[in-house]
Amino acid sequence: MEIPCETVIGRRFTIEHTGAIVISGDAVFGDDCVIRQGVTVGLRNRHRRGSPRIGDRVDIGAGAKLLGEITIGDDVAIGANAVVLCDVPDGCIAVGVPAEVKVRRGLREVEMV
């Protein structure tokens, strides 16, 4: 597991299963985030700085990759093995490779960009 001391991590950050977790020192996590084994949160390529900014109450599934200067909103779920390369608005889910953003069932409609 690799989490540099420069990484900003909110309160009640939970790692449910350890192993193969890599997080960039530029990454920012909000409160109540959960990650699992095999998650990478970092740069999209080595020639350009910028890592994800992750909101509050974000659940990141096993093997997911969040790459580049993207913003993940509050109350978001990232599916297992998803490759997220774009912003994810509040209350949405991101699934697939590359990830497709969808509104979570039971939550209010959000404007999709």
ABEGO torsion letter per residue (X at the ends): XBBBAABBBBBGBBBABBEGBBBBAABBBBBGBBBBBGBBBBBABAABBEBBBBBBGBBBBBGBBBBEBBBBBBGBBBBBGBBBABBBBBGBBBBEOBBBBBBBBGBBBBBBX
